[in-house]
Structure formats: structure tokens, C-alpha cells
């Protein structure tokens, strides 16, 4: 998976690697110090560290997410992600099969 997205100096990069009824998967690469500022998702999501070290903040709590670490965010829960070191993250979005079929 790490070959599908490369870490770039002072940047955050994303690449959709799967779009399917019921879910989408996006890989993100972060250089050290890069972040996704607080935001919400319109669907439930799983965030997993593939490589590196991320700090993930939600509901007033910050957790260290190391390779293999996984967190779940329900719909519309504000959250943020910061790279402590160059990192790759996998985002899995759970979409409604019914909603996907009507698009």
C-alpha cells in the first residue's frame, strides 16, 4: 500500500484507491507536521495508520496512532489529524449501499 502514495516535502497528499458501493478507501501521505485541521465527515469513517506516527484528536481526546492503529469516527464527529513524523494513513468511508445506488 505504501507504494500507492508518496510522502512529499511539506505536503499532504491523498489518493483514492477504491470506490465501491458501501465504501471508499483513500490513502493520505503527510510530511512531518502536516495536518488535517478539525473537520467532520458526512459518513462513518475508520482511520488507520499504515506507517509513521499520527496524533488524532476528537471529543477533547488526543491519541497516538502508530502503524496498525485504528480509530472509528461516527458521522459528523469533529476530528483532526496531525503527523508527528512522515506518515501514511488509510481512510475507509462507510457509505450507504442504498445512497450509492441512487447516485
N, C-alpha and C positions, 0 to 999 in steps of 0.2 A: 504494500500500500504506500509506503514512503516514497516509492519511485513515481507516484502519480501526481505529486505536488512537491515543489521545491521551496525551501526557505530562501527568501530574498532579503538582502540587506534593508533594514529599516522599513519593512513592509509586512502587511497581512495579505495573504493570497488565498482564494478559495477556488475549488473545482468540484462541480457536481459529477459524481462517479456513478450514480444510479438514480433513475426516476422510474417509479413503478407504482401501480395502483396500490394504495395502502401505505406508501412510504417513499422517502427520498433520502439519499446519503450524499453529504458534501464533506470533502476534506478541506481543512484550513491549515495553512502554514503561517507561523508567526516568528518573526525575529525577536530576539530578547527585548522585552519592554513594550512590545506591541500589544494592543488590546482591542477587544470589542467592548465599547462602552455599554453602560446599562441599557437594556432593551427588553422587549417581550417577544414571544413567538405566538402566532395565531393557531398553533397546534402543539401537542405534547412533543417534547424532544428528549433525546438521550445525547449526552456529550461524553466522549471518551478520549483520553489522551493516548495517542499512538506512540509518540516519542517526545522526550523533553519533560518539562515541568510547567504546569499551568496553575494559576490561582483562580478559582471560580467563586464568585460571590452571589448569594441570593438570600432573601429573607434575613438580612442582617448577619449572615454567617459567611465566612470565607473558608474554603477547604483547599488543600494542596492536592492536585490531581496529577499523579505520576503515571508512567506507562501502564496501561491496563485499567487504570482507574475510570470509573463510570459514574455519572450523575444523571438524574432524571429531573426534568422541569415540566410541570403541568402547564397547560395553556395559560398564557398571559401572566406568568410569574416573572417579574423583573429579575434579570440576572446579567452578570458581566464576566468577562474572561480576560485574564492578563497572562502573558508569557513571562515566566521567571527566567527562562533560557530559551534558545531556539527550539520550537516545538511544532508538532503536527497533531491536529485534533480531528476526530471524526464526529460529525453531527448527523444524527439519524432523526428525521422528522416523520412522525406518525400521522398520516393523512387518512381521512375517512375514505374508504373504498367507494361509498355512495357519492361523496362530493367529487372525487376524482373522476368518476364515471360521467358526471354531468358537465365537466369542463370541456 
